[in-house]
Amino acid sequence: MKIAVVALGKIGLPLAVQFAKKGHHVIGCDVNPKTVELVNAGTEPFPGEAHLDTYMKEVVGSAHLVATTDTTAAVAESEAVVIVVPLFVDNDGVPDFGWMDEATQKIAAGLKPGTLVSYETTLPVGTTRNRFAKALEKGSGLVAGKDFHLVFSPERVLTGRVFADLRKYPKLVGGINESSTAAGIKFYEAVLDFDDRPDLAQKNGVWDLGTSEASEMAKLAETTYRDVNIALANQFAIFAEGANIDIAKVIAASNSQPYSHIHQPGIAVGGHCIPIYPRFYLWNDPEATVVRAAREANAGMPAHAVSLLADALGNLQGKKVVVLGISYRGGVKESAFSGVFGTVTALAAQGAEVVVHDPMYTDEESIRLGFTPYAMGAAVDGVVLQADHSEYKKLTSKDFPGVQAVVDGRRSLDSANFPGVAFRVIGAPAR
């Protein structure tokens, strides 16, 4: 089978490689010529994705994967098209469909009868049918569900472990009609493998969600649930600090129940999923007060971390503070909606001199993001751990000459390594 994968980002490229590993001929499409050049050379364009470098070299070397900037031409010679173009929201929570609309127009221009089109980018409920079906029909002159198949099948993976997650979690598929759903199921059964999961209610594999709306809703439900759960943990944590309780022990006890799972609290949850998808849901359901409150609670955690540091130091005016971690989570080079931005803003608002460190970013990359780089070993007054990179776990006060206070926003540091230093952990008594 010949497949076009549109957008070779941190999800799209591993998907393209997975399809190629199954023996299909894949054309990866991207608007960035440098990305296309690297892929065609068998070189991973970003670090941190397990097995990607090895697998890429295999499928590029066997000519099962090629890359191009010409999406329309790639679609014209493909039997299936998978779209993983990013979708964001503006400051008012309104989805910005610009990139998605542009990609859809290019796909429509090359669309031919019998092709399967699958959107994997997380979307507000109804978008596949009410927006993209119409755009594809307008640009191609074909009829969705009759001349070509159209489904929504959300990605359910985390960057850094995409190949493992593709095997671990059921693939959800819902089409705009029964024939589209059937075509989508047949396609994904041909390009994916699944681990045995006796813990699931039904066999692991491709699951029929019935409609594109149900499939869209399933992804929003699971990510919004996590956001609400994390917000609850964060509010528990803030209360626990004042009550001289270590919330980690409380959460561990609660999670011992078979019906309960509470996330650990932290500075913030970033990336393209948790901060964004609940806002897609709110766009559909603006009366969802619980979802809105959860999003606001999580967005406020960087400011809370800064308040802990200010309390430990007395004030932040003129104090030099290093924020550890640009990435939104450890081991992944991705800054989208990372807690670093809110943390730096809150520190600067209280008069601190802010510097930033991340082992995955060069000084030049840090500067391009608007930060002042920090060289490990330089004197500082305060430290805020924002990302739980493994490189940070063994840090000590000797790495930060003059440090007076530390806020561990990820429960990743060893407080014993900071003797005589005010040490704060979100959701724990002050030390």
N, C-alpha and C positions, 0 to 999 in steps of 0.2 A: 504494500500500500504506500502511496505517496502522500505525505502529510506536510502542511505548512503550519509552523508555530510562529505566531505574531508577537514579537517583543521578547528579546533574549536577556531578560533580567534575571534576578536571583531565583525566580520560580520558573520562568519560561525556558531558560537554557537547560536546567536539569530535566525538565519535561521533554524537551527536544531530544536530549541525550538518551533518556529512558526509552522513548519511542524507537530511536535508532538502534538501541541495544537489543530490541525485540526483533530486529531484522527489517524494519521499515525504512523507506527512504524519506528523509526529513529535510525540508528547507526551512531554516531559521531566518526569520525576517526581523530587521531592526533598523530604526532610523539613524542610528549612530554608526558611521562608517568604520570607526576605530573598533567597535565591538565586533562588527562583521569581519574585519581583518584578523582580529585575534582568534575568533572562532575558526575561521578557515585555516589558520595556522596551527590549530589544535592547542591553543593556549587559553587557559581560563582567564576571563577578563576581571574576575573579582576573587578574593581569597575566602576561605572559611567554609566552603561547601564540601562535606566529606565525599570522597571518591570522584568528585567531578573532574579533576585533572586527568586521572587515569582513564576514566570512561570516555572522556572527550577525545583523548588521543586515539583510542581504539576506533570510535565511530567516525571520526574525521579521516583517520588513516584508511578505513575501509570504504570511504566515500558514501557512507550511510547518512552522514550529516554534512550539509553545506549551508553557508549563510549568504544572505543578500540584503540589499537595501530596497529591492524592488518587490514590494509586497504583492502588488497586482499580478505581476508575472508569476510569482510563486503560487498564488491561489489558482491561477488559470491552469496549472498543471498538477493540481492536487485533488485528492479525493476527500480529504478532510482538512479542516482549518480549525486550529485551536488558538484562542485569543487570550493573552495574559498581560494586556496593557494596563498600566496603573490608573486608578481612579481615586481622586482626592475630594475633599470638601473645602469650601472657602470658610472664612471666619464666621459666617452666619450659619454654617452647617449645611449649605447647599452644595450638592455634588457638582464637581467641575468635570463635565463630560468631554472637554476639548480633545484630549488625546484619543479617547475611545471613539469619538465621532469621526475623527480624521482616519483612524485605522479602519473603521467600518466602511468608510467611503472607498478606501483603497481595496478592501476585500470585495466589496460589491462590484467594483469595476472589473474584477477578474473572475467573478463567480460564474460557474457553469452548472447546468442541470445535474442533479444527482449528488451534489456535494453536501457533506455534513459540515455545519458550522457550530462550534461549541465555544461559548463564552465561559472562561474560568475565573476571570476577575470578579471579585465580590461586588454585587450590584444591589441597589434598592429593589424591593419586591415589585415585579411588573415591568422592569426595564427591558428584559430580553424580548418580550412580546410587544410592548407598547412603544418602544423606542428603536431598538436595533432591528427587529423584523421589518419594520416600515422603512428604515434607512437602507437595509439590504435590498428590499424589493424595489425601492426607488432607483437605486444605483445600478441594479442588474437587469431590471425588467422581468425578473422571475417572481414567482409566488412562493412565499415561505410556507413550508409544510406540504407543499405540492410539488414544486420544481426542485426545491432543495430542503434539506432537513436542518432544523435549528433547535439547539438544546442549551440549557445552562447546567454546568457541572462544576461546582466550586472547588478550588484548590483547598486542601485541608492539611497543609504541611507547614513546617517551620524551616526557615533558612538555616543551613548548617546540617540538616538531617533530612533533606528532601527525599532522597532515594529510600531511606528506611521508612519514612512516613507514608510514602506511596504504597508500600507493601502492607503497612500496619493498619491503615484506616480504610473503611469502605468508601468506594467511589460513588458519589451521589449523582444521579442523572435525572433530569426532568425536561421534557420537550414541550413545544408549543402545540403538538398533537401527538397521537399515539404512534404514528409512523416515525416521527422525529425521535421520540423517546426510544423506540426499538432500535433505530439506527445508532443512536448515541450509546446504548448499552452494548451493542455488537462491536462498536469501535473500541470502547474502553476495555472490553474483555480481550481484545486483540493486542493491546499495547501495554497492559499492566499485569503484574503478578501480585498475589496476595498471600500474606502469612496466615497460617491457621489460627483462628481466634475462637476457641470454644467458649470464651466469656461473652460473646455477642449473642443477641437474641436470634439472629439468623446468620447464615454462612457469610463469612467475610468475602467481599468481592464487589461487583457493581450492583448497586441498589437502585431500584426503580422508584423514583419519587412521584411519578405520575405526571406532574406539570412543571414547567419552568418556574412558576411562582412558588411552588412548594420547595423546590430545590434552592431558590434564592432565599426563601425564608429560613430554611434549615441552617444555612451558613450564618445568617444574621443572628439567629437564635443562639447558636453555640458560642459565638464571639461576644454577644451582648450579655449572655449569662456569665461569662468569665469576667467581663468588666464590672458587672454588678457584684459578683462574688469578691473581686479584688477590692472594690470600694468598701464593702462591708468589713473586710479584714483591715483595711487602712483606718476605718473609723474605730474599730475595736482597738487598734494599735494606739491611736491618739488618746483614747480613754485610758488604756492600760498604763501609759506613761505617767499620767496624773495620779493613778491609783497605786503606783509602785508595784505593778504586775508585769511579768515577762509574758507578752502575748504569744511567744513561740510555744511555751508550755501549754497554754490554753488551747491553741490551735491543734497541737499534737494530740491532746486529750479529746478534742472534739472530732478530729479525723479518725479516731479509733472506732467510731460508730460506723456501721456499714452503709448508712444512708447519708453520711455527711462528708463533705470535703470543702475545706476553707483554704484559700490561697494564702501564702505568706505575704505580709505587707511589704511595701517598698516605696522608693521615691516616686516612681511612675512606671507605667507600662507604655513602651513606645512601639515603633515599627509601623507597618502598614495595616495592621489588623485591629488591635484592641482600641486604639484612640480614634479610629476612623469608622469602623463598621457599625458601632452603636449609633453614630450620627446618621448613617444611612437609614437605620431603623427609625430614628426620630424624624427623619424626613418623611417616611411613610406614616408614622404614628406620632405626631407631635404632642399628643396627650399622655404619652408614656412617662409619667412623672418619676417613677422609680429609675428608669434608664437615664433620664436627664440628671437626676441628683447624683447617680453613681458616676457619670462622666465628669461632673463638676468636682466631686470629691477626689477622684483620681488625678485630675488636672491640678489640684491644689497641693499635692504631696511634695513637689520640689520646694514650694514656699514654706511648707511645714519643716522640711529638713533644714532649711536655712534658719528658721526660727530657733531650732534646737542649737545650732552653732552659735547664733547670736546670744542665746541665753548662757551658753558655756563660756563665751569670751567676754561677756558683759555688753559689748556692742561690736559692730563690724566696721565702723568708720575708720578708714585708713588701714585696715588689717589686710594682709596678703593671704588669700585663700586659694588653694588648688582644688579643682574639681577633677576627680579621677574617673575617666570614662566619657568618651564621646558617643560610643555605640549605645544603642538602647538596651542591649543585654550582652553578657559576656560571650566572647569567642566569635562574635559576628560583626563584621565591618559594615554597619548600617546605622545611619544617624537619623533616619526618618522619625520625626515626632519623639525623639529621645528626650528623657528627663534632663539632659544636660542644658538644653536651651532655657527651660524654666528656672533651673537652678542658678545658672549664670545671671539671668535677668534679675532674680530675686536678690542675689548677693550684691550685684552692682547697685540696685535700688537702695541698699542699706549702706552704701559707701565703701564697700570692699574693693580691693584691687584683685581682680580675678584672673587666674591662669588655669589652663586646662591641659590634662595629659591623657593620652591613650596610646597603648603600645601598637595598635593597629593602624594608626594614622601618622603620617609624616608631619613635620612642622608646617610645611607648605600647605598640606591638606587642612590642617587645623586653622591656619590663617584664612584660607578661603571660606571656611565656615564661620568666620568672624571672631575666632578665639585668639587669645594670646597663649602661645605654647609654653609649657612648663618643662624644665629639665630636671629630672629626678636628682635629688640631692641639694637643690637650692632651698634656701631658708623660706619658711612660711609660718604664718600664725595659726592657720586652720586648714583642715582637710575635710572634704566631703566625698565619700565614695558613692559614685552614681552607677557604674557598671561593674558587674562581678566578673571581670576578666580573671583568669586563673593566675596571671602574672602578679596580681595584687594580693593574693592570699597570704603571702609570707612577708608583707611589708612590715616595717617596724618604725618606731619613732626616729631611729638613726637615719632613715631615708628622708626625713623631713626636719632638718635642723631648726630648732626654735619652736617647733609645733606645740601649741598649748591646748588645742581641742580638735577632736575628730568626730565626725558624724558618719557612721556606717549605715548607708541607706539600703544595703543588700544583705546584711548579716554575713559578711564575707571575710572580715578582718578578725584577727585574734586580739582581743583587748589586752591580753597579757604582754603583747609586744609593744604596748604603749604605756609603760609605767609612768606615773606622775602626770599623765595627760588626761584632761577631761574627755571621757569617751561616751558618746551617745549612740544608741541603736534605736531605730524607729520601732516603737512598741515595746520598749524595755525600760526599766528604771535607770535613772541617770547614774553615771559612775564618774 
